[in-house]
Amino acid sequence: MTIVYEAPTDKNLKIATQVDEPPVKMKKKVWYALWGLVPISSNSTAEMVGPCKEVVKARSYYGIDDYFISCLLGSCSIMTMSVEIQCK
């Protein structure tokens, strides 16, 4: 499962430090077929970074909800991954 970390070209953003906790938080699920080989939904962070003005913090993870989705749909080769963006 791949996530493409990118921002629109017109943005001059900085990456947040580990201790920074930017106030705006957005989440999305990225859906994949063939057990993570082919993204079905957009796997880019560019559209999520749109409202950000200064600092961005991004992370992708395989959460408990992703685990249950994979348990239910894994036999059909469908899986998910969570992406979280924080910014100010």
Secondary structure, DSSP 8 states (H G I E B T S, - for coil): ---B----TT---EE--SS---SEEEEEEEEEEGGGTEESS--BSHHHHTT--SEEEEEEE--HHHHHHHHHHGGGT-EEEEEEEEE-
